[in-house]
């Protein structure tokens, strides 16, 4: 939730986690669903394309993904954030940027249809 009014184009946070291959991500998703002791555990995976390969940020473990990015809700109504792939030392990082002015108290969300743009 926005603590203050935020202008368009402002960096909000990074979607942090372990960067893994698509194959490893699919395996982990299966493992998470099979080994979930209760229904309160959530799986936080963000798939994207990098260097002509599908990759994934696994933000399921809070120890490996200490940021707030994994807690931002996705929306099918456009959202107020956009995901940008940012390269640092040849490594991809997914960051959230405000795509419009956001009012204080407004909940952050990102458009899940944009994920398909990152993939294809």
DAWO-V510594 format. One record per residue. N is the residue number from 1. PHI is phi in radians with two decimals (* if undefined). D_LAST is the distance of its C-alpha to the last C-alpha in whole Angstrom. Layout:
# DAWO-V510594
N | PHI | D_LAST
N | PHI | D_LAST
This chain:
# DAWO-V510594
1 | * | 30
2 | -1.23 | 31
3 | -1.45 | 34
4 | -2.72 | 35
5 | -1.12 | 33
6 | -2.17 | 30
7 | -1.38 | 29
8 | -1.01 | 26
9 | 1.53 | 24
10 | -1.44 | 26
11 | -1.13 | 24
12 | -1.82 | 25
13 | -3.00 | 24
14 | -1.77 | 21
15 | -1.49 | 20
16 | -1.54 | 22
17 | 2.80 | 22
18 | -1.54 | 21
19 | -1.48 | 18
20 | -2.33 | 18
21 | -1.29 | 16
22 | -1.04 | 14
23 | -1.08 | 17
24 | -1.13 | 19
25 | -1.11 | 18
26 | -1.11 | 18
27 | -1.08 | 21
28 | -1.14 | 22
29 | -1.02 | 21
30 | -1.10 | 23
31 | -1.08 | 26
32 | -1.07 | 26
33 | -1.23 | 26
34 | -1.36 | 29
35 | -1.73 | 31
36 | -1.23 | 31
37 | -1.22 | 35
38 | -2.54 | 34
39 | -1.50 | 32
40 | -1.50 | 32
41 | -1.32 | 29
42 | -2.04 | 26
43 | -1.83 | 23
44 | -2.02 | 20
45 | -2.19 | 17
46 | -2.24 | 14
47 | -1.54 | 11
48 | -2.74 | 9
49 | -1.84 | 7
50 | -2.59 | 10
51 | 0.92 | 12
52 | 1.13 | 9
53 | -2.22 | 10
54 | -1.43 | 9
55 | -2.12 | 12
56 | -2.58 | 14
57 | -1.71 | 17
58 | -1.63 | 19
59 | -1.91 | 22
60 | -1.15 | 24
61 | -1.49 | 27
62 | -1.06 | 29
63 | -1.20 | 30
64 | -1.63 | 27
65 | -2.36 | 25
66 | -1.31 | 28
67 | -1.43 | 27
68 | -1.59 | 26
69 | -0.95 | 22
70 | -1.20 | 22
71 | -1.65 | 25
72 | -1.33 | 23
73 | -1.30 | 22
74 | -1.70 | 19
75 | -2.43 | 19
76 | -1.80 | 18
77 | -1.92 | 20
78 | 1.84 | 19
79 | 1.14 | 20
80 | -1.97 | 22
81 | -2.10 | 20
82 | -2.13 | 16
83 | -1.64 | 14
84 | -2.20 | 14
85 | -1.46 | 14
86 | -2.10 | 17
87 | -1.69 | 18
88 | -2.24 | 22
89 | 0.88 | 24
90 | 1.20 | 20
91 | -1.92 | 19
92 | -1.34 | 16
93 | -2.32 | 18
94 | -1.72 | 16
95 | -2.15 | 18
96 | -1.81 | 19
97 | -2.15 | 21
98 | -1.20 | 23
99 | -1.70 | 21
100 | -2.76 | 24
101 | -1.12 | 28
102 | -2.08 | 29
103 | -1.44 | 32
104 | -0.93 | 34
105 | 1.57 | 34
106 | -1.33 | 30
107 | -1.31 | 28
108 | -1.37 | 25
109 | -2.75 | 22
110 | -2.25 | 18
111 | -1.42 | 16
112 | -1.21 | 14
113 | -1.16 | 11
114 | -1.18 | 10
115 | -1.01 | 9
116 | -1.14 | 6
117 | -1.13 | 5
118 | -1.16 | 6
119 | -1.50 | 4
120 | -2.16 | 0
